[in-house]
Amino acid sequence: MRYQVHWVADAEAELAAIWIRAKDRDLITRTAFSIDRTLEMNPENAGESRSEDRRVLLIPPLGVTFSVSPQDRTVLVLNVWRFDPRRPSP
């Protein structure tokens, strides 16, 4: 059974801002869709766990923080950011 994925308003606004600034809007759209599909299917094992029952999922060039409610079969995407996987960390 699938989970329902909901993006909180702040995360939707962040994604919209990323998309507006992007030169590769099609990639951003495809990646957001891929994040949704991943979280629909198996959110409890997607990405990495963090504190406060949160998880982080990276599907370049986007990363999201999300929480899972197994009893309700829902996922809340709490925020999203863009990163460049080719840039080395400082």
Secondary structure, 3 states (H helix, E strand, C coil): CCCEEEECHHHHHHHHHHHHHCCCHHHHHHHHHHHHHHHHHCHHHCCEECCCCEEEEEECCEEEEEEEECCCCEEEEEEEEECCCCCCCC
